[in-house]
């Protein structure tokens, strides 16, 4: 693997540090189990979709300076994607952006994601070899909707599990006569 360390690696490092600094104070809003579920979901999503588009026969884009896997790609996969997903869910839940507000929120988040992807392209973090920025327009809302589905599913089931655990551990005392 031929690695050079230049601006695009610095951009990846600084972006990842920024994501971690944003993630750190809001992580306590979610349970540890839910954070692990979201982190795992993000890694699974990246391992399937991102690598599918990067790999043979497509080679639609690559991270960093060369077509082989590079550390700058790993920074995005392990820090940027999960941290931005947690930020997305934090804003969504904290400010109760439900129903019609969800549609507007996803559209705004898509615009921000497209802007950040464009920044990654002009800073040579991403190099398109067949992909074009407009192709990402339907990808971000689809990813956001899937993330919300995973979040609601996991949160609901974790809540049900905690209620069952409370009910099981609760000692029922007979009423005095």
C-alpha positions in Angstrom: 0.0 0.0 0.0 1.5 3.3 -1.2 0.6 6.0 1.4 1.5 9.6 1.2 0.6 12.0 4.1 -0.7 15.3 2.7 -3.7 17.7 3.1 -6.4 15.1 2.5 -5.2 13.0 5.4 -5.1 16.2 7.6 -8.7 17.0 6.4 -9.7 13.4 7.4 -8.0 13.7 10.8 -9.4 17.1 11.6 -12.9 16.1 10.4 -12.7 13.0 12.6 -11.5 15.0 15.6 -14.4 17.5 15.0 -16.9 14.6 14.8 -15.6 13.1 18.1 -15.7 16.4 19.8 -19.3 16.9 18.8 -20.1 13.3 19.7 -18.5 13.3 23.1 -20.9 15.6 25.0 -24.0 14.1 23.4 -23.2 10.4 23.8 -24.7 10.3 27.3 -28.1 11.2 25.7 -28.3 7.6 24.5 -27.8 4.3 26.3 -24.6 2.5 25.8 -26.4 -0.4 24.2 -28.1 1.9 21.7 -24.8 3.6 20.9 -23.3 0.1 20.2 -26.3 -0.7 18.0 -25.9 2.5 16.0 -22.2 2.1 15.7 -22.5 -1.5 14.5 -25.3 -0.6 12.1 -23.0 2.1 10.6 -20.1 -0.3 10.2 -22.4 -2.9 8.6 -23.8 -0.2 6.2 -20.3 0.9 5.2 -19.1 -2.7 4.9 -21.8 -3.4 2.4 -22.7 -0.3 0.4 -19.5 1.7 0.5 -17.2 -1.2 -0.1 -19.5 -2.6 -2.8 -19.2 0.7 -4.7 -15.4 1.0 -4.1 -14.6 -2.6 -5.1 -14.3 -4.4 -8.3 -16.0 -4.2 -10.8 -17.4 -0.8 -10.0 -14.5 1.3 -8.6 -16.8 4.3 -8.5 -14.6 6.3 -6.0 -11.9 5.8 -3.5 -10.6 7.5 -0.3 -7.3 9.2 -0.1 -4.5 9.2 -2.6 -4.7 5.7 -4.1 -7.2 3.1 -5.0 -6.2 0.7 -2.3 -7.7 1.0 1.2 -6.2 3.9 3.1 -6.2 5.0 6.7 -8.2 8.1 5.8 -11.0 5.9 4.7 -10.9 4.0 8.0 -11.1 7.3 9.9 -14.4 8.1 8.1 -15.8 4.6 8.5 -15.0 4.3 12.2 -15.4 7.9 13.4 -17.2 10.2 11.0 -20.1 8.0 10.0 -21.1 6.8 13.5 -20.6 10.2 15.1 -22.6 12.0 12.4 -25.4 9.4 12.8 -25.5 9.9 16.6 -25.6 13.7 16.0 -28.4 13.2 13.4 -30.4 11.1 15.9 -29.7 13.5 18.8 -31.1 16.5 17.0 -34.0 14.5 15.7 -35.0 13.2 19.2 -34.0 16.2 21.3 -36.0 18.7 19.3 -38.8 16.1 18.5 -38.5 16.5 14.7 -41.3 14.0 14.1 -43.9 13.6 11.3 -43.6 16.4 8.7 -40.7 17.9 10.5 -38.8 14.7 9.8 -39.1 15.2 6.1 -37.7 18.8 6.3 -35.0 17.6 8.7 -33.9 14.8 6.3 -33.9 17.3 3.4 -31.7 19.7 5.4 -29.4 16.9 6.5 -29.1 15.7 2.9 -28.1 19.3 1.9 -25.5 19.4 4.6 -24.2 15.9 3.7 -23.9 16.9 0.0 -22.0 20.0 1.0 -19.7 17.9 3.2 -19.2 15.3 0.5 -18.3 18.2 -1.9 -15.8 19.5 0.6 -14.3 16.0 0.7 -14.0 15.9 -3.0 -12.3 19.3 -3.3 -9.9 18.3 -0.5 -9.1 15.0 -2.3 -10.4 12.9 0.5 -12.8 11.3 -2.0 -11.8 10.8 -5.6 -14.6 10.0 -8.0 -13.8 7.6 -10.8 -17.3 7.0 -12.0 -19.5 8.5 -9.2 -20.9 12.0 -9.4 -22.2 14.2 -6.6 -25.8 14.2 -7.9 -25.8 10.4 -7.5 -25.7 10.9 -3.7 -28.9 12.9 -3.6 -31.2 9.9 -3.2 -28.6 8.0 -1.1 -28.6 10.4 1.9 -32.4 10.5 2.5 -32.5 6.7 2.1 -29.7 6.2 4.6 -31.4 8.7 7.0 -34.7 6.8 6.8 -33.0 3.5 7.4 -31.1 5.0 10.3 -34.4 6.2 11.8 -36.0 2.8 11.4 -33.0 1.1 13.1 -33.1 3.7 15.9 -36.9 3.4 16.5 -36.7 -0.4 16.4 -33.7 -0.6 18.8 -35.0 2.0 21.2 -38.5 0.4 21.3 -37.1 -3.0 22.0 -34.5 -1.8 24.5 -37.3 0.0 26.4 -39.5 -3.1 26.4 -36.6 -5.2 27.7 -36.0 -2.7 30.5 -39.7 -2.7 31.4 -39.7 -6.5 31.5 -36.6 -6.5 33.7 -38.2 -4.0 36.1 -41.4 -6.0 36.3 -39.4 -9.2 36.9 -37.3 -7.7 39.7 -40.2 -5.9 41.3 -41.4 -7.5 44.6 -45.1 -7.5 44.8 -46.2 -7.1 48.4 -49.6 -8.1 49.5 -51.9 -5.3 50.5 -52.5 -5.0 54.3 -56.1 -5.9 55.3 
